[in-house]
Amino acid sequence: SNGKLSSSANPKRTVEGFFTDSRTPDNNKMFLALRGERVDGNKFVPELVKNGCCALTDREENLSLIGDCICVEDIRKALQDLAKHFRETELSGISIVGVTGSVGKTTTKDMVAVALSSSLNVHKTLGNSNSQIGLPQTLLATPLDSDCAVVELGMSMPGEMGRLSDTARPNI
């Protein structure tokens, strides 16, 4: 996604996940500065970076902050691209079960995961994190020693299912 790294960023920093709620910062994870209907996550980036967090932003002016920032054109797409790459490389030998539909996705996902866990090491979507932000986070959190992952794919806008399935690449 052609990200730009802030000049003061630590190139050896590792990230162990992502968070979107600025009220629950985690210095081991990267803040996703998403723009919502009411709040622009970019307004929290300066304070979070000042306190040691790193951020994925779509505002180039955040690159001048002292700390760890990556600026991309589209945060959702960058997260999906990262998850898709992880799926195609690190998770290529792991079966992905995709669950979708209009009603009962979370219950079905949980039932499938329980059934498979009787003989397999299963990772699954937490709760109903089935969106363009939640699904990539689920994939990126899949332990490499998993035998399979059961992921939930939901949609709230036209074209979203195509993006989600292209990211997860479910086998089943």
C-alpha positions, 0 to 999 in steps of 0.5 A: 500500500506504499506507506511512508515511514516517519523520519524519526521512526524506529525501523526495528520496532515490532507490532503485535496487533492493532487497536482502534480505541484511543482510550485503550492504548497499547504500546505493543500494538499499532493504532489505526487512525480510522475516520468515522462518521463522528470522530477522526482517529487522526486527532488522537495520533499526536498524543498516542505517539507522544506516549510511545504508541505507533500509528497507521494514519492517512494524514501526511502531517503525522509523519513529522511527529517524533515517534513511529508513524506510517502514512498510507492512502487508505488505512482499511486497504493497507490493513487488508493488504497486510492480512492478505499477504500474511494469509498467502505466506505465513498462513498458506498451509492453514485451512480457513473456514469462512462463515457468512450469511444474513442471520446466525453467522456468529453462532454458526462460526462458534459451533463450527469452531467447537466441532473442529477443536475436538481434533484440531488447534482452531483459531476463530474470530472473536465475537463478531469482528467480521468487517473490513477492519475486524477480519484482517485483525483476526487473520493477523492474530492467527497463531502460526501453530493453528491447524485452521481458522474459522472466520466470520465475514459480514457485509454492510455495503456493496462490494464488501464481501468481495474484499473480505473473501479476497483477504481471507481466501477461505478454503471452505 
